[in-house]
């Protein structure tokens, strides 16, 4: 009963957080037939500002980290982000009735990182007196960007398979074999993804934060505006989500199961990566825990605007509802599990 009460309390807490509260507010407006709308140019401006802020913050974090200590954990974090999306592509996105684009967008958010969940993990470790690397916050952009780009590329490949005509030189069908895409089409989709407004804003912010010194404009402009702009974005996505809710009802059980189970599976992948780093570089017990927490979490900041900008075909009620509404509470509640497992692994190896 205590576990059930804890889950209920966490869910209630998440409903009161701005991300989910404004999403629900938008759905409520749409359900009441409100004529409220945000002009498309304003929406695009908000998305660009949000993603520039996320990229700048990530670049600043990476620049301030010790490069020699960062390399292996960063590569492992990126690998986990990609692995989570690939896993979602062969599970959720393959289920009957689940749109492949919606499934991949959802997997992309689960592969990306929730900064608030990471902060919660750090707070728990601080309370427990468990040390972790100072550069740990710099790992999240590696997992975050890798997962988002992978999800977008896979979703666009899937759309290309559905729309490219046979005989066009880019797809082959026959003998019961799956469609085959040539290297030119794959390269074109990858280039288009990197050039898309959402990913471009994220990457240029990352580069500026890494190679320049944008701390003053970051602290005086982007940081103060961020939460307010994010709330407007979630309101817009809530309105869109309501209009497309009927698409989700027939397969809601698939997203519920994924939202409840995926954080544990993904956290285990992150935990395994942390153990590898521990044995190879002496990565700390706390670092293992936080890598698992990052993998278990799902993005509530960089993910939604990136998916909305790069995959407008995807249904926000699927990917935001599943990640923030279900995945986040499970990820937060799983933090003690990773602490206990890390103590066993590190203690056993001592």
PyMOL commands that set and color helices and strands:
alter all, ss='L'
color gray80, all
select helices_A, chain A and resi 2-16+18-31+40-63+67-90+92-94+100-111+115-128+136-163+183-195+197-211+215-243+245-249+252-281+285-296+302-310+316-333+335-349
alter helices_A, ss='H'
color red, helices_A
select strands_A, chain A and resi 171-174+177-181
alter strands_A, ss='S'
color yellow, strands_A
deselect
rebuild
show_as cartoon
